[in-house]
């Protein structure tokens, strides 16, 4: 499922203007990629976080920029180390018919035989990179470790 997130084009501004933008509840972002020039935008932080909670990190976001809809995936999110608030977002505009590489978390299910016998379970790979069409991106990959 894709959420529509409203965005507005913004001028490239100095640091103090971006700080003021964040204080008003907006997040500076940029969108680039398929048939799109690098465009600086602003997004309502609450609206985007709501979409993130409902659809997940790897979902397609429909960015409505000045009346034009654009399919995009989150490429990078920068957060404040102290507060955990969003500082900046990078969106990659995608062609829905072309495959792209994304990192997907690996979730372990079941109880391993070794852990039941007193061993320690170690998971060296917490995410994998897969190549998939944007509409088929899974939220996570489940791996049964019971056998």
C-alpha positions as CSV (number, residue, x, y, z in Angstrom):
1,X,0.0,0.0,0.0
2,X,1.3,3.5,-0.9
3,X,0.6,6.6,1.1
4,X,0.3,10.0,-0.4
5,X,2.6,12.6,1.2
6,X,2.2,16.2,0.2
7,X,5.3,18.2,-0.5
8,X,6.2,21.6,-1.7
9,X,9.2,22.7,-3.7
10,X,11.6,24.9,-1.7
11,X,14.5,27.2,-2.5
12,X,18.0,26.2,-1.5
13,X,18.3,28.0,1.7
14,X,20.9,28.7,4.4
15,X,21.2,26.7,7.6
16,X,19.2,29.1,9.7
17,X,16.2,28.9,7.3
18,X,16.3,25.1,7.5
19,X,16.3,25.3,11.3
20,X,13.3,27.5,11.2
21,X,11.6,25.1,8.8
22,X,12.2,22.2,11.2
23,X,10.8,24.2,14.2
24,X,7.6,24.7,12.3
25,X,7.2,20.9,11.9
26,X,8.6,20.4,8.4
27,X,11.5,18.3,7.2
28,X,13.7,19.4,4.3
29,X,14.1,16.7,1.7
30,X,15.3,16.1,-1.8
31,X,13.9,13.9,-4.6
32,X,15.9,12.6,-7.5
33,X,15.9,9.7,-9.9
34,X,13.7,8.4,-12.7
35,X,12.8,11.3,-15.1
36,X,13.3,13.8,-12.2
37,X,16.0,16.4,-11.6
38,X,17.2,16.8,-8.1
39,X,14.5,18.8,-6.5
40,X,14.6,20.3,-3.0
41,X,11.3,19.9,-1.2
42,X,9.7,20.2,2.2
43,X,7.4,17.6,3.9
44,X,5.2,17.8,6.9
45,X,7.1,15.7,9.5
46,X,3.9,14.3,11.2
47,X,2.3,13.4,7.8
48,X,5.5,11.5,6.7
49,X,5.9,9.7,10.1
50,X,2.3,8.6,10.0
51,X,2.9,7.1,6.5
52,X,6.1,5.5,7.7
53,X,4.3,3.8,10.6
54,X,1.4,2.5,8.5
55,X,3.4,1.4,5.4
56,X,6.9,0.7,6.6
57,X,10.4,1.9,5.7
58,X,10.6,0.0,2.3
59,X,7.2,1.1,0.9
60,X,6.5,3.2,-2.1
61,X,5.5,6.8,-1.2
62,X,3.5,8.9,-3.6
63,X,5.0,12.4,-3.3
64,X,2.4,15.0,-4.4
65,X,4.6,18.0,-5.4
66,X,2.7,21.0,-6.5
67,X,-0.1,18.8,-7.9
68,X,2.2,16.3,-9.7
69,X,2.4,12.8,-8.3
70,X,5.7,11.0,-8.2
71,X,6.4,7.4,-7.0
72,X,9.4,7.3,-4.7
73,X,11.2,5.2,-2.1
74,X,13.1,6.5,0.9
75,X,16.8,6.3,0.1
76,X,18.2,7.9,3.2
77,X,16.8,9.4,6.4
78,X,18.9,11.5,8.7
79,X,17.9,11.8,12.3
80,X,19.0,13.9,15.2
81,X,21.3,11.8,17.4
82,X,19.9,13.3,20.6
83,X,16.2,13.8,19.9
84,X,15.5,11.1,17.3
85,X,13.7,13.6,15.1
86,X,14.0,13.7,11.3
87,X,16.6,16.1,10.0
88,X,16.6,15.4,6.3
89,X,15.2,12.9,3.8
90,X,16.4,11.6,0.4
91,X,13.8,10.1,-1.9
92,X,14.6,8.1,-5.0
93,X,11.9,8.5,-7.8
94,X,11.3,5.1,-9.3
95,X,9.9,3.5,-12.4
96,X,7.3,1.0,-11.2
97,X,8.2,-1.5,-14.0
98,X,11.9,-1.6,-13.3
99,X,13.6,-3.6,-10.5
100,X,15.7,-1.9,-8.0
101,X,18.0,-3.0,-5.2
102,X,16.8,-2.5,-1.6
103,X,18.0,-3.6,1.8
104,X,15.4,-5.7,3.7
105,X,15.6,-6.7,7.3
106,X,15.9,-10.4,8.2
107,X,13.6,-11.6,11.0
108,X,14.3,-15.0,12.6
109,X,11.3,-17.1,13.6
110,X,11.1,-20.3,15.7
111,X,13.6,-21.6,18.3
112,X,16.9,-23.0,17.2
113,X,17.9,-26.5,18.3
114,X,21.3,-25.2,19.5
115,X,19.8,-22.5,21.6
116,X,17.4,-25.0,23.2
117,X,20.4,-27.1,24.3
118,X,22.2,-24.1,25.9
119,X,24.0,-22.5,23.0
120,X,23.9,-18.9,21.9
121,X,22.2,-17.8,18.7
122,X,24.2,-15.4,16.6
123,X,22.8,-13.6,13.6
124,X,25.6,-12.2,11.4
125,X,23.3,-10.8,8.7
126,X,20.5,-8.6,10.0
127,X,19.5,-7.4,6.5
128,X,19.9,-8.6,2.9
129,X,20.0,-6.7,-0.4
130,X,17.4,-7.9,-2.9
131,X,16.5,-6.8,-6.4
132,X,12.8,-6.5,-6.8
133,X,10.1,-4.4,-8.5
134,X,9.0,-1.5,-6.3
135,X,5.5,-2.8,-5.9
136,X,6.8,-6.1,-4.6
137,X,9.2,-4.9,-1.9
138,X,8.7,-6.9,1.3
139,X,8.7,-5.2,4.7
140,X,11.0,-8.0,6.0
141,X,12.1,-11.6,5.2
142,X,11.2,-14.3,7.6
143,X,13.7,-17.1,8.2
144,X,12.6,-20.2,10.2
145,X,15.5,-21.3,12.3
146,X,13.8,-24.2,14.1
147,X,15.4,-26.9,12.0
